[in-house]
Amino acid sequence: MFKKIKSFFNEIISEMAIPKEKVTSMDISELKKQAQLIHPVGFYLLAIKLFKQDEKDEAIFWFYVGSIRYRYFLSSVQTDPFEPENELFGKVQFEIGCTVLDYAGGNPIFWAAQIENANKWDTEHLNFFYPKKNNPGALAEIKLNMQQLQQKLLDEKEDIIRQRIENGAEVRL
């Protein structure tokens, strides 16, 4: 009986989730409103849309929410290099990441804070697209990696700033 109820619940959840084909046409307000339901690529689209509207600080936050959610979703397909989701993740991570992370590097302390905020948001919000209970070990590892990145940014902030000054890149402190 419990298995039937669980199966029914999982079917309802999967029907609520919004696939990547639909998130591409959603605007900023729709993406935010439906954040718990969207395919992880939607967070990257939200980040780049915000960035283009000069909401760059918020773009960093959503980029990392997307990174957490997409990495977690990819834990379901393991390491199959031919899985289309792996290819899509690589593309958005590179194409959108180059833009957003170049900006984030201008203030490593704020950058680290946005990673922390993204981790916190993910913890406090449901994930209907790929529920957290599906692979809690993978999610814990991803969140630990994010915390390690956050700490690395804080530990190396002077070096990051020095390198950016040497390269003529923007610094915002």
N, C-alpha and C positions, 0 to 999 in steps of 0.2 A: 504494500500500500504506500509506504513512504517513498519508494522508488518511482511510483506513478505520479505522486504529488510533485516530487523533485523534477521529474521529466517535464511535467506540465508547466511548472514554474520556469524552468529553463527555456521552454518554447515561448512562453509569454515574453520573457526578457529579450530573447533574440529577435522577436517581432518588434520590440520597442526600439532596438538599436538602429542607428542611422548609418547606412553604408557610405563608403567613400564616394560613390557616384553622386550621392545627394548632397554631401557636405560642400562640394565644389561650387554649388550655386547659392549657398547660404551667405548672408551678409554678417557683419560683425555682431550685431545684436542677436541674431538667430543662433550663431555659433556659441555665444556665451550662454544664452538661455538654454540651449540643448546640450551643453558641455558634457553632462553625465551620460549622454546617449550616443555621442558621435564616434565615428571611426577615428582613430588617433591622428590620421593625416589632417583632420579638421582643425586640430590645435596648431599645426604648422601654418595652415592657411589663415587661421585667425591671427597668428603672430605676424605674418607678412602683411596682411591687410592693415593691422594696427601700425606696423612700422611705416607703411606708405602714407598713413594719415598722421604721421609725426607723433604717434603714441609709442615711441620707441622703448621706453622703460617698461611699459606693460607688455610689449611684444616679447621681451626677454622672459618674463614670467610664463606666458603661454607657450613659448618655444620649449621651455623645460617641462611644463605639464605634458606637452606632446611627446617629448623625449621619454619621459617616464612611462606614459601610457603606451607608446608605440613599442618600446623595448619590451615591456611586459607582454603585449599582444604577440610579439615575435617569439616569445618563449613557447608559444603554442605550436609553432612550426619548426622548432628546434633550429638547426644550423643548415638547413637545406639551401644551398647557394642559388638554386634555380626557382625557389619560391618567389613569386612576383612581389609579395609584400616586402621581402628583404631588399629587392631592387628599388621599390618605391621609397622605402625608408632611407636607403642610401642617398637617393636623389634629393629628397626634401631636407635631409640632414645636411647635405652639402650645399645645395642651392639656397635654401632659406637660412641655414646655419651660418654660411659665410657672411651674409649681410647682417643678421641679428647679432652674431657673436663678435664681429668686428666692432660694432657699436658697444656691446657689453664690455669689451676689454678696456674701454675708456675709463671705467670705474670698477675695479675688481671687487671692492667692498660691496657695492650695490649689486654687482653680478652675483656674488656669493649669496647675498640676501635673497635675490630672486630665485635662486635654486632652492634655498630653504623654504621660501614661500610656496614654490611649486610642489615640493615634497609634502608640505602641510596641507595644501589644497587637495592633493590626491588622497591623502589619508582621510580627510574630512568629507569627501564626496564619493558617491557610488560610481561604479564603472559598469554600465549596462552592456557596453560593447563586448568586453571580455572581463567578466566578473572576477573580483579579487580572490575569491575562494577557489578559483580554478587552479592556481599555481602559487600559493602564498610564499613558498620558498624562493621562487624566481623574483617575485615582487620585492621581497625583503633584500635580496642581493642587489637589485637595481637601485633601491633606495639607499642602501649602504654605499654603492658606487657614487651616487649623487652627493651624499654627505662627504665622501672622500674628495670629490672634485671641489666641493665648496671649501673644505679645509685647505686644499692645495692652493686655491685662489687667494685665500687669506694669508697663507704662509708665504706666498711668492708675490704678493701685491707690489712690493717695491721693485722687484725685478721686472714685472709686467709693465709698470709705469715707466721705468727707465728705458726699457726696450721700445715702448711706444714713442717716447720723446725722441729717442735716437732715430727712429724711423719716420718721424714727422706725423705720426698718427695722433688723433684726438685723445686728450686726457681730460676727464671731467671729475674733479674731486670736490 
